[in-house]
Amino acid sequence: MNKKSNILITGGHGKVGKRLKEILEIRGFENVTSIGRNEVDLRYLNQIEDFIGKLRPTHVFMLAAKVGGIQDNLKYPADYLIENLEIEVNLFKTLIQFRPEKCIFACSAGAYPIDSPNPKTEDMFMSGRPESSNGGYVIAKILGVKLAEMLNKQYGIVTISPMISNIYGTYDSYSLDKAHVISSLIRKIAIAKNLNLPEVPLLGTGEAKREFIHVDDVANGLIFLMSNFNKSEIINLGVGHDIKIKDLASLIASKIGFSGNFKWDGPKTEGMSQRLCDISKIIQLGFTPEITLEEGLDKTIKEFYSLNFDLSQGL
């Protein structure tokens, strides 16, 4: 991939898609097209065929997906499976027709088996049953990775599948029913601080460990892989260390100035007890994430307050 490559980003309205486009343009890439559902609805094959047939991209970042928090995944598992499968199948069928030089299919580290040891290496993929709390989304992502491998074998299309850890940061969603871990914690704790509440209700027990990577490191990692990696393989994209959710909540609370307690609802909404990726493969290639959790949280909390959300509502 060079500065004049014809680049397409699907999922362009999500936080990774937005930051990826911005960072590509900052770095001098001249032909970057980003699409979301308002421009092209990937659930419909004719729309994506028409669009890609006219654009003829040489490099495609496949970031489009139906995503949401654990509660939304538990409530609508079939919707997450069906919609993500529609997006993936339609995209890959279209790529067979127009044969870009290289693609990236963004996957989640949540696709690793629930019982696999930590840190998780790439060879653990599909070595056991997936974790069920994000079941529809995860199953669709697993099938997408396998489809990428098979398209390479049959058609020679190179598609890298990064296994990305929990993403947070700029352009995150702060919807209380659909937000991910960090954005949800920030909004809930900010509301509690504003209302002088004695405690904040949170999901799980707080004992689960998760690995968090800032969206800017994700975007730079994807650019690095597209420019330097040429195999249709999975590769971990994370930071290589994790934190207990209860410690994360306390850290965010200290930064926001909330001194109350947390009320955990129990293990039924916890998911995996730990999910940590071994990132030695991508480090050996020459990429290392740069933003520490402390730095990323400071930036994200500042961005959250700049959005001027109504913090007068209850939790």
C-alpha positions in Angstrom: 0.0 0.0 0.0 1.4 3.4 -1.0 0.2 7.0 -0.7 -1.7 6.8 -4.1 -3.4 3.4 -3.4 -7.2 3.4 -3.9 -8.3 2.6 -0.3 -11.8 1.6 0.8 -12.9 1.5 4.5 -16.2 -0.1 5.3 -17.7 0.6 8.7 -16.6 4.2 8.2 -19.1 5.6 10.8 -17.6 3.5 13.7 -14.8 4.7 15.9 -12.1 2.7 14.2 -13.3 3.6 10.7 -13.4 7.3 11.5 -9.9 7.4 13.1 -8.4 5.1 10.4 -9.6 7.5 7.7 -8.3 10.6 9.6 -4.9 9.0 10.3 -4.5 7.7 6.8 -5.1 11.2 5.5 -2.8 12.8 8.1 -0.1 10.4 6.9 -0.5 11.5 3.3 -2.7 8.8 1.7 -4.5 10.6 -1.1 -7.3 8.3 -2.1 -9.3 7.1 0.9 -13.0 6.4 0.6 -15.0 5.6 3.8 -18.5 4.3 3.8 -21.2 3.6 6.3 -24.7 2.2 6.1 -26.0 5.6 5.0 -23.9 5.4 1.8 -24.0 1.7 1.1 -26.0 -0.9 3.0 -23.8 -4.0 3.0 -26.7 -6.3 3.9 -27.7 -6.0 0.2 -25.4 -7.5 -2.3 -26.4 -5.3 -5.2 -25.5 -2.1 -3.3 -22.0 -3.2 -2.5 -21.4 -4.7 -6.0 -22.4 -1.4 -7.6 -20.3 0.7 -5.3 -17.1 -1.4 -5.5 -17.6 -2.0 -9.2 -17.3 1.8 -9.7 -14.6 2.5 -7.1 -12.4 -0.5 -7.9 -10.3 -0.2 -4.6 -6.9 -1.8 -4.5 -6.9 -2.1 -0.6 -10.0 -2.8 1.5 -10.3 -2.4 5.3 -13.4 -4.5 6.2 -14.4 -2.9 9.5 -18.2 -3.0 9.1 -20.1 -5.0 11.6 -23.1 -4.9 13.9 -21.5 -4.3 17.3 -22.8 -3.6 20.8 -22.3 -4.2 24.5 -22.7 -7.5 26.3 -26.4 -6.8 27.3 -27.4 -6.0 23.7 -25.6 -9.2 22.5 -27.3 -11.3 25.1 -30.7 -9.8 24.2 -30.4 -10.1 20.4 -28.0 -12.9 19.5 -29.7 -13.9 16.3 -29.7 -10.4 15.0 -26.0 -10.1 15.6 -25.3 -13.4 13.8 -27.6 -12.8 10.8 -26.6 -9.2 10.1 -22.8 -9.8 10.5 -23.0 -12.9 8.2 -24.9 -10.8 5.6 -22.2 -8.2 5.7 -19.3 -10.6 5.5 -20.7 -12.8 2.7 -21.7 -9.9 0.5 -18.3 -8.2 0.9 -16.3 -11.4 0.2 -18.5 -12.3 -2.8 -17.9 -8.8 -4.2 -14.2 -9.1 -3.6 -14.1 -12.3 -5.7 -15.4 -10.3 -8.6 -13.1 -7.3 -8.4 -9.9 -8.7 -6.9 -8.3 -6.0 -4.8 -4.6 -6.3 -4.0 -5.0 -6.8 -0.3 -7.7 -6.7 2.4 -8.0 -6.7 6.1 -11.0 -8.4 7.9 -11.2 -7.0 11.4 -11.9 -9.7 13.9 -12.2 -9.7 17.7 -10.0 -11.4 20.3 -13.4 -12.4 21.8 -13.4 -15.1 19.1 -10.8 -17.1 20.9 -12.1 -20.1 22.8 -13.4 -19.5 26.3 -11.2 -22.1 27.9 -8.0 -21.2 26.0 -5.1 -20.2 28.3 -3.7 -16.7 28.5 -2.0 -15.0 26.9 -3.7 -16.2 23.7 -1.6 -17.1 20.8 -2.8 -17.2 17.2 -2.6 -21.0 17.1 -5.4 -21.2 19.7 -8.0 -20.0 17.3 -10.8 -22.5 16.9 -9.2 -24.9 19.5 -12.4 -24.9 21.6 -15.9 -23.5 22.1 -16.4 -19.8 21.9 -17.6 -17.6 24.7 -21.4 -17.4 24.7 -22.2 -13.8 25.9 -21.3 -12.4 22.5 -22.3 -15.6 20.7 -23.9 -14.4 17.5 -21.3 -11.7 16.8 -18.4 -14.1 17.7 -19.7 -17.0 15.5 -20.1 -14.6 12.6 -16.5 -13.3 13.1 -15.1 -16.9 13.2 -16.8 -17.8 10.0 -15.5 -14.6 8.4 -11.9 -15.5 9.3 -12.3 -19.0 7.8 -13.9 -17.5 4.7 -10.9 -15.2 4.3 -8.6 -18.2 4.5 -10.6 -20.1 1.9 -10.8 -17.2 -0.5 -7.1 -16.9 -0.4 -6.7 -20.6 -1.1 -9.2 -20.7 -3.9 -8.9 -17.2 -5.5 -5.5 -15.9 -4.2 -7.0 -12.9 -2.4 -4.8 -11.9 0.5 -6.9 -11.0 3.5 -5.3 -10.4 6.9 -7.5 -11.1 10.0 -6.2 -9.1 13.0 -7.6 -10.3 16.3 -8.2 -7.0 18.1 -8.5 -6.6 21.8 -11.1 -4.3 23.5 -11.1 -1.0 21.7 -11.8 2.4 23.4 -11.2 6.0 22.7 -12.2 8.7 20.2 -15.6 8.4 18.7 -16.7 5.7 21.1 -20.4 5.3 21.9 -21.6 6.3 25.3 -25.1 4.9 25.0 -25.8 3.2 28.4 -27.4 0.1 26.7 -24.9 -0.4 23.9 -21.6 1.1 25.2 -18.5 -1.1 25.7 -16.6 -1.4 28.9 -14.7 1.8 29.2 -17.2 4.1 27.6 -20.0 2.6 29.8 -17.9 3.0 33.0 -17.0 6.6 32.1 -20.6 7.7 31.6 -22.0 5.8 34.6 -19.4 7.1 36.9 -19.7 10.7 35.5 -23.5 10.6 36.2 -22.9 9.3 39.7 -20.4 12.0 40.4 -22.8 14.7 39.0 -25.7 13.4 41.1 -23.6 12.7 44.2 -24.8 9.1 44.2 -23.3 6.8 46.9 -22.8 3.9 44.5 -22.8 2.8 40.8 -24.4 -0.4 39.6 -22.0 -2.3 37.3 -22.1 -5.6 35.4 -20.3 -8.7 36.6 -18.1 -9.2 39.7 -15.3 -6.9 38.7 -12.8 -9.8 38.8 -12.7 -10.4 35.1 -9.5 -9.2 33.3 -9.5 -7.5 30.0 -7.0 -6.0 27.6 -7.7 -2.5 26.3 -6.2 -0.8 23.2 -6.7 2.8 22.2 -8.4 3.3 18.8 -5.4 5.3 17.5 -3.1 2.3 18.2 -5.7 0.1 16.4 -5.8 2.4 13.4 -2.0 2.6 13.2 -1.7 -1.2 13.6 -4.1 -1.8 10.7 -2.1 0.5 8.5 1.1 -1.2 9.5 -0.4 -4.7 8.7 -1.8 -3.5 5.3 1.7 -2.1 4.4 3.9 -4.9 5.8 2.1 -8.2 6.1 1.2 -10.3 3.2 -0.4 -13.5 4.5 -4.0 -14.5 4.9 -3.6 -15.3 8.6 -4.8 -14.1 11.9 -2.5 -11.9 14.0 -3.1 -10.4 17.4 -3.4 -6.7 17.8 -3.4 -5.6 21.4 -1.2 -4.2 24.1 0.0 -7.4 25.8 -1.3 -6.7 29.3 -4.7 -6.5 31.0 -6.5 -5.1 34.1 -9.3 -6.3 36.4 -12.5 -4.5 35.6 -12.8 -3.5 39.3 -9.4 -1.8 39.1 -10.3 -0.2 35.8 -13.5 1.2 37.4 -11.5 2.5 40.4 -9.0 4.2 38.1 -11.7 5.9 36.1 -13.4 7.0 39.3 -10.2 8.5 40.6 -9.8 10.5 37.4 -13.4 11.7 37.4 -13.4 12.4 41.1 -16.1 9.9 42.2 -15.5 8.5 45.7 -18.5 6.3 46.1 -18.8 2.5 45.8 -19.6 0.0 43.1 -22.5 -2.5 43.2 -21.7 -5.5 41.0 -24.6 -7.7 39.7 -22.7 -11.0 39.7 -21.1 -13.5 37.3 -24.0 -14.0 34.9 -22.9 -11.0 32.8 -19.1 -11.4 33.2 -18.1 -13.3 30.1 -14.5 -14.8 30.0 -12.6 -14.5 33.3 -9.6 -13.3 31.3 -8.8 -12.4 27.8 -5.3 -11.4 27.1 -3.5 -11.6 23.7 0.1 -12.6 23.0 1.3 -9.8 20.7 4.8 -11.1 20.1 4.1 -11.8 16.4 3.2 -8.3 15.5 6.0 -6.8 17.6 8.5 -9.0 15.8 7.2 -7.6 12.5 7.9 -4.1 13.8 4.7 -2.7 15.4 4.3 -1.7 19.0 1.3 0.1 20.5 2.2 3.5 22.0 -0.7 4.8 24.1 -0.7 3.7 27.7 -4.0 3.0 29.5 -3.4 6.0 31.7 -2.8 8.3 28.7 -5.7 6.8 26.8 -8.2 7.2 29.7 -7.1 10.8 30.3 -7.8 11.6 26.6 -11.0 9.7 26.5 -12.5 11.2 29.7 -11.6 14.7 28.4 -13.3 13.9 25.0 -16.4 12.6 26.9 -16.9 15.8 28.8 -16.4 17.8 25.7 -19.5 16.1 24.3 -21.7 17.7 26.9 -23.9 14.7 27.7 -26.9 15.2 30.0 -25.6 13.8 33.3 -28.7 14.6 35.3 -30.4 11.2 34.4 -30.4 8.4 36.9 -28.6 5.1 36.5 
